[in-house]
Structure formats: C-alpha cells, structure tokens
Amino acid sequence: MSNSSGANPSLPMPCIALVGNPNCGKTALFNLLTGARQHVANYAGVTVERKVGLVHLRNGQTVSVVDLPGAYSLTAATPDEQVTLEVIEGRRAGEDTPDAIVAVVDATNLRMNLRLVLELKRLGRPLLVAVNMADVARTQGLQLDLPRLATELGLPVVETVAIQNNGHAQLLAQLEQHLAQPWPSPPASTAPANSADLQREVRRILALVAPLAPTLGRFQYRLDAVVMHPVWGLVLLAAVLFLIFQAVFSWANWPMDAIKGAMAAVGNSVLAHMDAGPLRSLLVDGVVAGVGGVLVFMPQILILFFFILLLEDSGYLPRAAFLLDNLMGKVGLSGRAFIPLLSSFACAIPGIMATRTIANWKDRLATIMVAPLMTCSARLPVYALLIGAFVPERRLGGLSLRGLTLFGLYVGGVVSAMAVAWIFKRVWMKNGYQPLMLELPPYRRPSLRNLAQGLWERAHIFLRRVGGIIFALMVVLWFLSTYPAPPVGWDAAQGPAIQHSFAGMLGHALQWLFAPIGFNWQISIALVPGMAAREVVVGALGTVYALSGADASVAEALSPVIAQGWSLATAYSLLAWFVFAPQCLSTLAVVRRETNSWRYPLLMAAYLFVMAYAAAFATYRVTLWLGG
C-alpha cells in the first residue's frame, strides 16, 4: 500500500474496513470519520447495505472507509455476516480487498465483542481494535486496562467515543501511522480455533483487563426488570407508542402551517404575475397544488422518524423485540420480526429488506408478507388530511382526539398484520415457534449527531421523492386532467372541464368499481398515481380539485374543500382503505427481488386489495347506517 495516496491520485486509495457486532457504535464511528463524504448503496446481487466514505487525515492523505454489516461471528449465519466475511477475505466479486481492518468493540460489552476480534486475528490481516463507548464504560465505573488489552491481543488498541466531535482522535493518529508503517499482521496460529477455546480465551483476557466487569450493570438490570416485565413492559411500550402519535400531531402544527402559508403565497404570486394559460395552470394547479400538498406533511414524517431513531439509539428497540417475542410467537412470527416490522412504519421497503436477519425462510416470508400492513409514513399525509378535515380538534382528558384517531389507525394496522400472520402460519406456511436469541446492548445516551444525521437523510430522501417521482407524476396528472379540452361552447355551469379530460374519463370509468365503497370519480383518479407512491394521493386530489373549480390555493384549502364535498362515510371508508391499501409498485418490486419470485408480490397485491375493499365497504355501509 502506498503512503502517498493523498499526493498522487494515480495510486490506489487505501481502504479500511470497519467490522463489529451490531449495536457496538460502529456506524456512529463511521459517520464521525466520514461526515457527509459517504455513499450508500447495496452490494451487487443482494439487498445488504453497502456504506463507503472518505476520511481526510491531517497530513493531507485520504482513506476510503467501508462500514461492513454487523456480525457476531465469522461463521456466517445471516446474509449480513456472509457479505462481511466475503469482503474482508477478498472473495466478494467487484469489491476490493480492504488493506486493513478496524475491529470496533463496545467497551461495556467486551465479553461478546472480543470473540469476533479473536476470530479476525485468525485471518492474519493488519488489524486494529477500537474500544468504542469508552465514556459510557467510565460512567458505569468500568475501568479498562487498554495497554494490557493490547498486550494480550498482540494488536494496537485505541479508545474512541463516536458521539463526541474529537472522539476519533486516537484512531485518526493510528490511521496516519498505518499509512507510513502498516500495522503488523497477527500470526493466525495464535488465535483459538474452536468456540470453546474462544470463550475460554475471552474470559482469560477479561479477567486481566476488566476484573470488575461482572459486578457492574446493576442499574441496567433494575431498569430491565421494569422495561422487560411481561405486564408493565407492555404497558410502557404502549405508552411510548401512544405518546409518539400524540406528538406527530401536536408538535407539527406550526411548521405545517408555515409550509401551507408559503405554498399559498407562491400560488398567489404566480396568479398575480402570470397571464392565464397552460403554463400558469401547470405551475399553480400541477406543481403548487400537487407537490405542495405532499411537502406540507414532511414535519409529521420527520417527528415520527425522530422517535424511531431515538428508541433505536438508546438500546430500547432490541428489548422491545424480546418483550414481544412470546406474543409474536403466538401468531407465528419470530421476535426478530419486530425490528423489520417497526422499520416498516417508516417505509415497507427497508422493513422488507431488514428481514434478511431472520434465518428461517418461512419466518422471513411471513414477515415480508405482513410488513406492508404496518402504517408506513407514505400513508401519513392521507391520514393527516382526512383526520384534519373530519375529526374535530378536541381534547379528551388532555389528549388530542386527532392523535387518538391516528393511534387507532396504527393499532388497526398492527392488529391486522398479526391476524394475517396467524392465518399464514397455520394455513399456508406451517412452522414451529423458534425463540429469539439476541444480545441486548447496554442503555446509552442517544447521540445528537446521529439523530441529526438520520433525520437529514430521511428529509433528503423525502425531498428527493417530492422533487423526482412525485413532481413527475403531478406534471403527468396535470396533463391528463387538462387535455383534451372541453368542446367549444362548454359552460362551467354544465360541470368542471376536467370531466372531459383523459383523467376525468379514467375516473368515471373506475367509479363503477369504487362507488360501492363511497369513492367519487376524483378519488378514483387519485388512487391511480398512488400506485407509484402513496404520498401522491394527496397531491393528486389537490390537482384534481384545483382543476374542478376549487380555490387556486388548494394546497392550503384542500381540507375544507373535501370536508364540504365528502360525506363522513366516504372519509371513513377512505381511511379504512388506506389501512390495507395495496402496496406501491416499488415495494412489490423489492418483494420480487427478496423472494426471487413473482408469486409472492402478486399474492401480496391481491390479498391487500381484497382486504382494503372489504374494510372500506364495511366501514362505508356501517357509517351510513349510523347516519354518517
């Protein structure tokens, strides 16, 4: 390896691989090292995430850093661990072999982490150990003898604190030293070969470098006695989720109002400064009404992501998985399905991809099939629109009625997912219950840096969808809703001109299918682009109603427009439809890729359509019967 990669760009850039157990802070350290200089994609042929970034050293040199998937062992049991092993051994097609390895270990959980380090030693590759979360260890009163650890391992050892601005200083210094004089490769013969010898060696090293470790963690055990209690733990989890959905409505009011006001001002400005014509109609009725109608819900989506990231970073999510393992086992799901299903609240695509951590194929397939029933963030704009239009802003015992309604919709999705899983596993994919085995991470203070970076990534993804697929769909929908023009002599008293457009024709053609569940032709039009992205439904309604003669600033006025024009039964029917609504095309494509068959995405789309139609039909008829 050259030591002058920063000076001579013709030489290959040194590559360092970060390897470690899940929840050891490896990705946080990667973010600290690389900042915004990172690229996220998938490894060729699999859905395992690939993160690569650049770190600029103080001597002007640049190093490529690869954040490999978390692994408990080099005896691969999951696709993640298989990819990690193949990359560090140089067997992954299209991937360069890393020049050196940084083994990231959790200072508060060396017993589990050192096993992987000893396995890495057997590879005989340049290796350094980064003892992460050293600040948490000190807070817990755990004193680690790092020089002794380096001696016992025969490897360089540094201390890192990934949540502090300069918490990687020792690692950076070692990287600079490595470029000048590479770290020595440990002899492979010095590392234990079998599992029993590995555990014995780990215990021997721990007794020397952390003799007080077994006496620590009492606070965590006391806290776990409550958090993981079979009754109080479930009550706490329900309360946490309930408060999250209250916050989604309560905290988002003022930023949503600001976005609504800004979009209305943009629309009015265009109306004031442009002559009437197709271009003005495209900007006001297509772009502002469509894209603006989706953009307004970004604050609520980011609040939801904030809490998910907070729970994940604190170490609570794995405990929730353990807590729900027995309950999920009763409906035929593994406890490992909890995190993929929770991820599906954000988007079904990463949730489905996260099922690769489930080793049993039947358990994995069952989780994939029910993941779309989790209420993804793309449904949130539709829920927020309908709840804001039809549910009054009342307080029940200090709690928002709108927040309670949203919580009920999320609960409905979860209950339906459990019911479908129960049917699948007993009728179609019969399989015995397999208890969850998972290493619990210590409780830790969430990193503000990680929260901020995670929220920025989500906002960037959302804005990219708004500026990409949603913008394109709105332009297409505007064209279909505008052309062909009505016949000469058409009078507005005879109805909106949009009825003569391609979109109007499509809406009226579909109305025969959706009329029994209370959907009008405008809703029928909006459901079609919603197949590409569910967020588009709100923007599509904005475009359709703007071209139907509603207020030009319909991005702001859509709620009162539908509140006046729809019955309560129609609104509730649409809410019920979206609890089970068939997935967007990108989700079905991911299911096809994960299962390597068109059978499962087609089955998913069919059963979701049937459930959505049945739920909407029942809701519409019952609401009408009750006088809604």
C-alpha positions as CSV (number, residue, x, y, z in Angstrom):
1,M,0.0,0.0,0.0
2,S,1.3,3.4,-0.8
3,N,1.8,6.1,1.8
4,S,1.1,9.0,-0.5
5,S,-2.4,8.4,-1.8
6,G,-3.3,12.0,-0.9
7,A,-0.4,13.3,-3.1
8,N,-0.6,11.0,-6.1
9,P,-4.2,10.3,-7.3
10,S,-2.9,7.8,-9.8
11,L,-2.2,5.3,-6.9
12,P,-5.0,3.2,-5.4
13,M,-6.6,4.8,-2.3
14,P,-6.0,2.8,0.9
15,C,-9.2,1.1,2.1
16,I,-10.0,0.4,5.8
17,A,-12.9,-1.9,6.8
18,L,-14.9,-1.3,10.0
19,V,-16.1,-4.6,11.5
20,G,-18.0,-5.2,14.7
21,N,-21.0,-6.6,16.4
22,P,-24.4,-5.0,15.9
23,N,-25.1,-2.1,18.4
24,C,-21.3,-1.5,19.1
25,G,-21.4,2.0,17.7
26,K,-19.6,1.1,14.5
27,T,-21.9,3.1,12.2
28,A,-21.8,6.1,14.5
29,L,-18.0,6.0,14.3
30,F,-18.2,5.7,10.5
31,N,-20.4,8.8,10.4
32,L,-17.9,10.6,12.6
33,L,-15.0,9.7,10.4
34,T,-16.6,10.4,7.1
35,G,-19.2,13.0,7.8
36,A,-21.1,13.8,4.6
37,R,-18.4,12.2,2.4
38,Q,-20.2,8.8,2.2
39,H,-22.1,6.8,-0.4
40,V,-24.8,4.3,0.5
41,A,-25.9,1.6,-1.9
42,N,-26.4,-2.2,-2.0
43,Y,-23.9,-4.9,-2.7
44,A,-24.3,-6.4,-6.1
45,G,-26.8,-9.3,-6.2
46,V,-28.1,-8.8,-2.6
47,T,-30.0,-6.3,-0.6
48,V,-27.3,-5.9,2.1
49,E,-26.5,-2.3,2.6
50,R,-23.1,-1.0,1.5
51,K,-21.6,2.2,3.1
52,V,-18.4,3.7,1.8
53,G,-17.0,7.1,2.8
54,L,-13.8,9.1,2.7
55,V,-11.8,10.4,5.7
56,H,-9.3,13.2,5.1
57,L,-6.3,12.9,7.5
58,R,-4.4,15.8,9.0
59,N,-1.4,15.1,6.8
60,G,-3.4,15.6,3.6
61,Q,-3.9,12.0,2.8
62,T,-7.3,10.4,2.1
63,V,-8.5,7.0,3.1
64,S,-11.6,5.0,2.0
65,V,-13.6,3.6,4.8
66,V,-16.1,0.7,4.4
67,D,-18.8,0.2,7.1
68,L,-19.4,-3.6,6.8
69,P,-22.7,-5.1,8.1
70,G,-22.8,-6.0,11.7
71,A,-21.6,-9.6,12.6
72,Y,-21.5,-11.6,15.8
73,S,-19.1,-14.2,14.2
74,L,-17.2,-15.0,11.1
75,T,-19.2,-18.3,11.0
76,A,-21.8,-16.7,8.8
77,A,-25.4,-17.4,9.8
78,T,-27.1,-14.5,8.0
79,P,-26.7,-12.7,4.7
80,D,-25.1,-9.7,6.5
81,E,-22.5,-11.9,8.1
82,Q,-21.8,-13.7,4.8
83,V,-21.2,-10.4,3.0
84,T,-18.9,-9.2,5.8
85,L,-16.8,-12.4,5.6
86,E,-16.6,-12.3,1.8
87,V,-15.5,-8.7,1.7
88,I,-12.7,-9.0,4.4
89,E,-11.4,-12.2,2.8
90,G,-11.4,-10.7,-0.7
91,R,-14.0,-13.1,-2.1
92,R,-16.7,-10.6,-2.9
93,A,-17.0,-10.1,-6.7
94,G,-16.5,-6.4,-7.6
95,E,-15.2,-5.4,-4.2
96,D,-11.6,-4.6,-3.4
97,T,-10.0,-6.4,-0.5
98,P,-9.5,-4.0,2.4
99,D,-5.9,-3.1,3.2
100,A,-6.6,-3.3,6.9
101,I,-9.4,-3.9,9.4
102,V,-10.6,-1.8,12.3
103,A,-12.5,-4.1,14.8
104,V,-14.9,-1.8,16.7
105,V,-15.8,-3.2,20.1
106,D,-18.3,-2.0,22.8
107,A,-16.3,-1.1,25.9
108,T,-19.4,-2.0,28.1
109,N,-19.8,-5.5,26.5
110,L,-16.3,-6.9,25.8
111,R,-17.4,-10.4,26.6
112,M,-19.4,-10.7,23.3
113,N,-17.2,-8.4,21.2
114,L,-13.8,-9.9,21.9
115,R,-14.9,-13.2,20.4
116,L,-15.2,-11.6,17.0
117,V,-11.8,-9.9,17.4
118,L,-10.1,-13.3,18.1
119,E,-11.8,-14.7,15.0
120,L,-10.5,-11.7,12.9
121,K,-7.0,-12.5,14.2
122,R,-7.1,-15.8,12.5
123,L,-7.3,-14.1,9.2
124,G,-3.7,-12.8,9.6
125,R,-4.6,-9.4,8.2
126,P,-3.4,-5.9,9.5
127,L,-5.8,-5.3,12.4
128,L,-6.5,-2.6,15.0
129,V,-9.0,-2.6,17.8
130,A,-11.1,0.5,18.5
131,V,-12.7,0.3,22.0
132,N,-15.8,2.4,21.5
133,M,-18.2,3.9,24.0
134,A,-15.4,4.3,26.5
135,D,-17.2,7.3,28.0
136,V,-20.2,5.1,28.9
137,A,-17.9,2.5,30.4
138,R,-16.3,5.1,32.7
139,T,-19.8,6.4,33.7
140,Q,-20.7,2.9,34.7
141,G,-17.5,2.7,36.8
142,L,-15.8,0.2,34.5
143,Q,-12.0,0.6,34.4
144,L,-10.4,-1.0,31.3
145,D,-6.6,-1.6,31.1
146,L,-6.2,-0.8,27.4
147,P,-2.4,-1.2,27.4
148,R,-2.8,-4.7,28.9
149,L,-5.6,-5.5,26.4
150,A,-3.2,-4.5,23.5
151,T,-0.5,-6.8,25.1
152,E,-2.8,-9.8,25.5
153,L,-4.2,-9.4,22.0
154,G,-0.9,-8.6,20.3
155,L,-2.7,-5.8,18.5
156,P,-2.8,-2.0,18.6
157,V,-5.7,-0.7,20.7
158,V,-7.2,2.8,20.7
159,E,-10.1,4.4,22.6
160,T,-13.0,6.1,20.7
161,V,-16.1,7.9,21.7
162,A,-18.2,8.1,18.5
163,I,-20.7,10.7,19.8
164,Q,-18.0,13.3,20.6
165,N,-16.6,15.7,18.0
166,N,-13.0,14.6,18.6
167,G,-13.8,11.1,19.9
168,H,-11.9,9.6,17.0
169,A,-8.5,11.4,17.5
170,Q,-6.6,8.3,18.5
171,L,-8.0,6.3,15.6
172,L,-7.0,9.1,13.1
173,A,-3.5,9.1,14.5
174,Q,-3.2,5.4,14.1
175,L,-4.5,5.6,10.5
176,E,-1.8,8.2,9.7
177,Q,0.8,5.9,11.3
178,H,-0.6,2.9,9.4
179,L,-0.1,4.7,6.0
180,A,3.6,5.3,7.0
181,Q,4.2,1.9,8.6
182,P,1.3,-0.6,8.2
183,W,0.0,-2.3,11.3
184,P,1.6,-5.8,11.8
185,S,-0.4,-8.8,10.7
186,P,-1.0,-11.1,13.7
187,P,0.0,-14.7,13.2
188,A,-3.2,-16.7,12.5
189,S,-1.9,-19.6,14.6
190,T,-2.1,-17.6,17.8
191,A,-5.9,-17.3,17.8
192,P,-8.1,-20.1,19.2
193,A,-9.8,-22.2,16.5
194,N,-13.0,-23.6,18.1
195,S,-15.9,-22.0,20.0
196,A,-14.9,-23.4,23.4
197,D,-11.4,-22.2,23.2
198,L,-12.6,-18.8,22.0
199,Q,-14.8,-18.3,25.0
200,R,-12.1,-19.5,27.4
201,E,-9.6,-17.0,25.9
202,V,-12.2,-14.2,26.2
203,R,-12.7,-15.0,29.9
204,R,-9.0,-15.0,30.5
205,I,-8.5,-11.6,28.8
206,L,-11.4,-10.1,30.6
207,A,-10.1,-11.2,34.0
208,L,-6.9,-9.3,33.3
209,V,-8.2,-6.1,31.6
210,A,-11.6,-5.6,33.3
211,P,-11.7,-7.6,36.6
212,L,-14.6,-5.6,38.0
213,A,-16.9,-6.1,34.9
214,P,-19.1,-8.8,36.4
215,T,-20.1,-6.5,39.3
216,L,-21.3,-3.7,37.1
217,G,-24.6,-3.1,35.3
218,R,-26.9,-3.3,38.4
219,F,-28.8,-0.2,37.3
220,Q,-29.3,-1.7,33.9
221,Y,-30.6,-4.9,35.4
222,R,-33.0,-3.0,37.7
223,L,-34.2,-1.0,34.7
224,D,-34.7,-4.1,32.6
225,A,-36.8,-5.6,35.4
226,V,-39.4,-3.0,34.6
227,V,-38.8,-2.5,30.8
228,M,-38.9,-6.2,30.1
229,H,-41.6,-7.1,32.6
230,P,-44.3,-9.2,30.8
231,V,-47.0,-6.9,32.0
232,W,-45.5,-3.5,32.9
233,G,-43.1,-3.7,30.0
234,L,-46.1,-4.0,27.5
235,V,-47.8,-1.1,29.3
236,L,-44.7,1.0,28.9
237,L,-44.3,0.1,25.2
238,A,-47.9,1.0,24.5
239,A,-47.5,4.3,26.4
240,V,-44.3,5.2,24.4
241,L,-46.0,4.5,21.1
242,F,-49.1,6.4,22.1
243,L,-47.1,9.5,23.1
244,I,-45.3,9.3,19.7
245,F,-48.5,9.6,17.8
246,Q,-49.7,12.4,20.0
247,A,-46.5,14.2,19.2
248,V,-46.9,13.7,15.5
249,F,-50.0,15.9,15.5
250,S,-49.2,18.3,18.4
251,W,-45.6,19.2,17.5
252,A,-46.1,19.5,13.8
253,N,-48.8,22.2,13.8
254,W,-46.7,25.4,13.4
255,P,-44.2,24.1,10.8
256,M,-47.1,22.7,8.8
257,D,-48.9,26.0,9.0
258,A,-45.7,27.7,7.8
259,I,-45.4,25.4,4.8
260,K,-49.0,25.8,3.9
261,G,-48.7,29.6,4.1
262,A,-45.6,29.6,2.0
263,M,-47.2,27.4,-0.7
264,A,-50.3,29.5,-0.8
265,A,-48.1,32.6,-1.2
266,V,-46.3,31.0,-4.1
267,G,-49.5,30.1,-5.8
268,N,-51.0,33.6,-5.3
269,S,-47.8,35.2,-6.6
270,V,-47.9,33.1,-9.7
271,L,-51.5,34.0,-10.3
272,A,-50.7,37.7,-9.8
273,H,-47.7,37.9,-12.1
274,M,-48.6,35.5,-14.9
275,D,-51.3,35.7,-17.6
276,A,-53.8,32.9,-17.8
277,G,-52.7,30.0,-19.9
278,P,-51.4,26.4,-19.8
279,L,-48.0,27.3,-18.1
280,R,-49.8,29.1,-15.3
281,S,-52.2,26.3,-14.9
282,L,-49.3,23.8,-14.8
283,L,-47.4,25.8,-12.1
284,V,-50.5,26.6,-9.9
285,D,-52.7,23.5,-10.4
286,G,-50.0,21.0,-11.0
287,V,-46.8,21.9,-9.2
288,V,-48.0,24.0,-6.3
289,A,-51.3,22.1,-5.6
290,G,-49.7,18.7,-6.1
291,V,-46.1,18.9,-4.8
292,G,-47.0,21.4,-2.2
293,G,-49.8,19.2,-0.9
294,V,-47.3,16.5,-0.2
295,L,-44.5,18.7,1.1
296,V,-46.7,20.0,3.9
297,F,-46.6,16.7,5.7
298,M,-42.8,16.5,6.0
299,P,-42.8,17.8,9.6
300,Q,-45.0,14.9,10.8
301,I,-42.9,12.3,9.0
302,L,-39.7,13.7,10.5
303,I,-41.2,13.7,14.0
304,L,-42.1,10.0,13.6
305,F,-38.6,9.2,12.4
306,F,-37.1,11.2,15.2
307,F,-38.7,8.9,17.8
308,I,-37.8,5.7,15.9
309,L,-34.1,6.8,15.8
310,L,-34.2,7.9,19.4
311,L,-35.5,4.5,20.6
312,E,-33.0,2.7,18.4
313,D,-30.0,4.7,19.6
314,S,-31.0,4.3,23.2
315,G,-30.9,0.5,23.1
316,Y,-34.7,0.1,23.7
317,L,-35.7,-1.5,20.4
318,P,-33.9,-4.9,21.0
319,R,-35.6,-5.0,24.4
320,A,-39.0,-4.4,22.8
321,A,-38.2,-7.3,20.4
322,F,-37.6,-9.6,23.4
323,L,-40.7,-8.3,25.1
324,L,-42.9,-9.1,22.1
325,D,-41.2,-12.4,21.2
326,N,-43.6,-14.6,23.0
327,L,-46.6,-12.6,21.8
328,M,-45.4,-12.6,18.2
329,G,-44.7,-16.3,18.5
330,K,-48.4,-17.0,19.3
331,V,-49.3,-15.5,15.9
332,G,-46.5,-17.3,14.1
333,L,-43.8,-14.6,13.8
334,S,-40.3,-14.6,15.2
335,G,-39.3,-12.0,17.7
336,R,-36.7,-10.9,15.2
337,A,-39.6,-9.7,13.0
338,F,-40.2,-6.8,15.4
339,I,-37.4,-4.6,14.1
340,P,-38.3,-5.2,10.4
341,L,-41.9,-4.5,11.2
342,L,-41.1,-1.4,13.2
343,S,-38.9,-0.2,10.2
344,S,-42.0,-0.7,8.1
345,F,-43.7,2.2,10.0
346,A,-41.2,4.4,8.1
347,C,-41.4,2.5,4.8
348,A,-42.1,-1.0,3.9
349,I,-39.1,-1.3,1.6
350,P,-36.4,-1.1,4.3
351,G,-38.6,-3.2,6.6
352,I,-38.8,-6.0,4.0
353,M,-35.0,-5.7,3.4
354,A,-34.4,-5.9,7.1
355,T,-36.0,-9.4,7.2
356,R,-32.7,-10.8,5.9
357,T,-31.7,-11.1,9.6
358,I,-34.3,-13.8,10.1
359,A,-32.5,-17.1,9.3
360,N,-35.6,-19.3,8.9
361,W,-37.1,-18.9,5.5
362,K,-40.7,-19.4,6.5
363,D,-40.4,-16.9,9.3
364,R,-38.8,-14.5,6.9
365,L,-41.5,-14.9,4.3
366,A,-44.3,-14.5,6.8
367,T,-42.7,-11.2,8.0
368,I,-42.3,-10.0,4.4
369,M,-46.0,-10.7,3.6
370,V,-47.3,-8.7,6.6
371,A,-44.8,-5.9,6.6
372,P,-47.0,-3.7,4.2
373,L,-49.8,-3.7,6.8
374,M,-47.6,-1.6,9.1
375,T,-48.7,2.0,8.6
376,C,-45.8,3.5,6.6
377,S,-45.0,7.2,6.5
378,A,-46.5,7.5,3.0
379,R,-49.9,6.9,4.5
380,L,-49.4,9.7,7.0
381,P,-50.3,12.5,4.5
382,V,-53.6,10.9,3.7
383,Y,-54.4,10.2,7.4
384,A,-53.5,13.7,8.4
385,L,-55.6,15.2,5.6
386,L,-58.7,13.2,6.4
387,I,-58.3,13.5,10.2
388,G,-57.8,17.2,9.9
389,A,-60.9,17.6,7.8
390,F,-63.3,15.3,9.6
391,V,-62.1,14.8,13.2
392,P,-62.7,17.9,15.4
393,E,-59.8,19.4,17.4
394,R,-61.0,18.4,20.8
395,R,-59.2,17.4,24.0
396,L,-60.2,14.2,25.9
397,G,-58.6,14.3,29.3
398,G,-55.8,16.5,27.9
399,L,-55.2,14.2,24.9
400,S,-55.8,15.2,21.3
401,L,-58.8,13.5,19.7
402,R,-56.9,13.6,16.4
403,G,-53.9,12.0,18.0
404,L,-56.1,9.3,19.4
405,T,-57.6,8.7,15.9
406,L,-54.1,8.4,14.4
407,F,-53.1,6.0,17.1
408,G,-56.1,3.9,16.4
409,L,-55.3,3.6,12.7
410,Y,-51.8,2.5,13.6
411,V,-53.1,-0.1,16.0
412,G,-55.5,-1.3,13.3
413,G,-52.6,-1.9,11.0
414,V,-50.7,-3.8,13.7
415,V,-53.7,-6.0,14.7
416,S,-54.5,-6.8,11.1
417,A,-50.8,-7.8,10.5
418,M,-50.9,-10.1,13.5
419,A,-54.2,-11.7,12.2
420,V,-52.8,-12.2,8.7
421,A,-49.6,-13.7,10.1
422,W,-51.7,-16.1,12.3
423,I,-53.6,-17.3,9.2
424,F,-50.5,-17.6,7.0
425,K,-48.5,-19.7,9.5
426,R,-51.4,-22.0,10.3
427,V,-52.9,-22.5,6.8
428,W,-50.1,-21.9,4.4
429,M,-46.6,-21.7,6.0
430,K,-46.8,-24.1,8.9
431,N,-43.7,-23.9,11.1
432,G,-42.8,-24.3,14.8
433,Y,-42.0,-21.5,17.1
434,Q,-38.3,-20.6,17.4
435,P,-37.4,-18.5,20.5
436,L,-35.5,-15.3,19.8
437,M,-31.8,-15.2,20.8
438,L,-30.3,-11.7,20.7
439,E,-27.5,-9.9,22.6
440,L,-29.0,-6.9,24.4
441,P,-27.0,-3.7,24.1
442,P,-26.4,-1.5,27.1
443,Y,-28.6,1.5,27.6
444,R,-26.9,4.6,26.3
445,R,-27.4,8.3,25.8
446,P,-28.7,8.9,22.2
447,S,-26.2,10.8,20.1
448,L,-27.5,14.1,18.9
449,R,-25.1,13.8,15.9
450,N,-26.6,10.5,14.8
451,L,-30.2,11.8,15.3
452,A,-29.5,14.9,13.3
453,Q,-27.8,12.9,10.5
454,G,-30.5,10.3,10.5
455,L,-33.2,13.0,10.2
456,W,-31.3,14.8,7.4
457,E,-31.0,11.5,5.5
458,R,-34.8,10.9,5.8
459,A,-35.6,14.5,4.9
460,H,-33.3,14.2,1.9
461,I,-35.0,11.0,0.7
462,F,-38.4,12.6,1.2
463,L,-37.4,15.8,-0.7
464,R,-35.8,13.7,-3.5
465,R,-39.1,11.8,-3.9
466,V,-41.0,15.1,-3.9
467,G,-38.7,16.6,-6.4
468,G,-38.4,13.4,-8.5
469,I,-41.2,10.9,-8.9
470,I,-43.9,13.0,-7.2
471,F,-43.1,16.0,-9.3
472,A,-43.1,13.9,-12.5
473,L,-46.4,12.3,-11.6
474,M,-48.0,15.6,-10.8
475,V,-47.0,17.0,-14.2
476,V,-48.4,13.9,-15.9
477,L,-51.6,14.1,-13.9
478,W,-52.0,17.8,-14.7
479,F,-51.6,17.0,-18.4
480,L,-54.1,14.1,-18.2
481,S,-56.5,16.3,-16.2
482,T,-56.3,19.3,-18.6
483,Y,-56.4,17.6,-22.1
484,P,-58.3,17.2,-24.2
485,A,-60.1,20.5,-23.7
486,P,-63.9,20.5,-23.4
487,P,-65.9,21.1,-26.6
488,V,-66.4,24.7,-27.9
489,G,-69.3,26.4,-26.1
490,W,-68.9,24.4,-22.9
491,D,-70.2,26.3,-19.9
492,A,-68.9,25.9,-16.4
493,A,-72.5,25.5,-15.3
494,Q,-72.5,22.2,-17.1
495,G,-69.8,20.9,-14.8
496,P,-66.0,21.1,-14.4
497,A,-64.0,20.9,-17.6
498,I,-61.8,18.2,-16.1
499,Q,-64.6,15.7,-16.7
500,H,-63.8,15.8,-20.5
501,S,-60.1,15.1,-19.9
502,F,-58.3,11.8,-20.1
503,A,-58.1,11.7,-16.2
504,G,-61.8,12.5,-16.0
505,M,-62.6,9.7,-18.4
506,L,-60.4,7.3,-16.3
507,G,-62.1,8.4,-13.1
508,H,-65.6,7.9,-14.4
509,A,-64.5,4.5,-15.8
510,L,-63.2,3.4,-12.4
511,Q,-66.2,4.8,-10.5
512,W,-68.3,1.7,-11.1
513,L,-65.7,-0.3,-9.2
514,F,-65.3,2.2,-6.3
515,A,-68.8,3.6,-6.0
516,P,-70.0,0.7,-3.6
517,I,-67.4,1.9,-1.1
518,G,-68.3,5.6,-1.4
519,F,-65.4,6.8,-3.6
520,N,-66.3,9.5,-6.2
521,W,-64.5,10.0,-9.5
522,Q,-62.0,12.4,-8.1
523,I,-60.8,9.8,-5.5
524,S,-60.7,7.2,-8.2
525,I,-58.4,9.3,-10.3
526,A,-56.1,9.9,-7.3
527,L,-55.7,6.2,-6.5
528,V,-54.1,5.5,-9.9
529,P,-50.9,7.6,-9.4
530,G,-51.0,6.5,-5.8
531,M,-49.9,3.1,-7.0
532,A,-46.4,4.6,-7.7
533,A,-46.2,6.5,-4.4
534,R,-48.9,6.8,-1.8
535,E,-47.9,10.3,-0.9
536,V,-49.1,11.3,-4.4
537,V,-52.7,10.7,-3.5
538,V,-53.0,14.0,-1.5
539,G,-51.2,15.9,-4.3
540,A,-53.4,14.3,-6.9
541,L,-56.5,15.3,-5.0
542,G,-55.2,18.8,-4.8
543,T,-54.6,18.9,-8.6
544,V,-58.0,17.3,-9.4
545,Y,-59.9,19.6,-7.2
546,A,-58.0,22.7,-8.3
547,L,-59.0,21.8,-11.9
548,S,-62.5,21.1,-10.8
549,G,-63.1,24.8,-9.9
550,A,-61.9,24.8,-6.3
551,D,-59.8,27.6,-4.8
552,A,-56.5,28.0,-6.6
553,S,-54.6,27.8,-3.4
554,V,-56.0,24.3,-3.0
555,A,-52.7,23.1,-1.3
556,E,-53.9,25.0,1.7
557,A,-57.7,24.7,1.1
558,L,-58.0,21.0,0.3
559,S,-59.2,20.1,3.9
560,P,-62.2,22.4,3.9
561,V,-62.9,21.5,0.2
562,I,-63.3,17.8,1.0
563,A,-64.9,18.4,4.3
564,Q,-67.7,20.2,2.5
565,G,-67.9,17.9,-0.5
566,W,-67.5,14.4,1.0
567,S,-69.8,12.6,3.4
568,L,-68.4,11.3,6.7
569,A,-69.0,7.8,5.4
570,T,-66.7,8.4,2.4
571,A,-63.9,9.9,4.6
572,Y,-64.0,6.9,7.0
573,S,-64.2,4.5,4.1
574,L,-61.0,6.0,2.6
575,L,-59.3,5.8,5.9
576,A,-60.2,2.1,6.1
577,W,-59.0,1.6,2.5
578,F,-55.5,3.0,3.4
579,V,-55.1,0.8,6.4
580,F,-54.9,-2.1,4.0
581,A,-54.2,-0.3,0.7
582,P,-52.3,-2.4,-1.9
583,Q,-48.6,-1.5,-1.9
584,C,-46.8,0.9,-4.2
585,L,-45.0,-0.7,-7.2
586,S,-41.6,-0.1,-5.7
587,T,-42.5,-2.2,-2.7
588,L,-43.8,-5.0,-4.9
589,A,-40.5,-4.9,-6.9
590,V,-38.5,-5.3,-3.6
591,V,-40.6,-8.3,-2.6
592,R,-39.9,-9.8,-6.0
593,R,-36.2,-9.3,-5.5
594,E,-36.1,-10.6,-2.0
595,T,-38.2,-13.7,-2.7
596,N,-36.8,-14.2,-6.3
597,S,-40.4,-14.9,-7.5
598,W,-43.4,-13.0,-8.9
599,R,-45.7,-15.3,-7.0
600,Y,-45.4,-13.5,-3.6
601,P,-45.7,-9.9,-4.8
602,L,-48.8,-10.8,-6.8
603,L,-50.3,-12.7,-3.9
604,M,-49.5,-9.7,-1.7
605,A,-51.2,-7.2,-4.0
606,A,-54.2,-9.4,-4.3
607,Y,-54.8,-10.1,-0.7
608,L,-54.2,-6.4,0.3
609,F,-56.7,-5.3,-2.4
610,V,-59.4,-7.7,-1.1
611,M,-58.8,-6.6,2.5
612,A,-58.8,-2.9,1.6
613,Y,-62.1,-3.2,-0.4
614,A,-63.8,-5.3,2.2
615,A,-62.8,-3.0,5.1
616,A,-63.8,0.1,3.1
617,F,-67.2,-1.5,2.1
618,A,-68.0,-2.4,5.7
619,T,-66.9,1.0,7.0
620,Y,-68.9,2.9,4.4
621,R,-72.1,0.8,5.0
622,V,-71.9,0.9,8.8
623,T,-71.2,4.7,8.8
624,L,-74.2,5.3,6.5
625,W,-76.4,3.1,8.7
626,L,-75.3,5.1,11.8
627,G,-76.3,8.3,9.9
628,G,-72.8,9.5,8.8
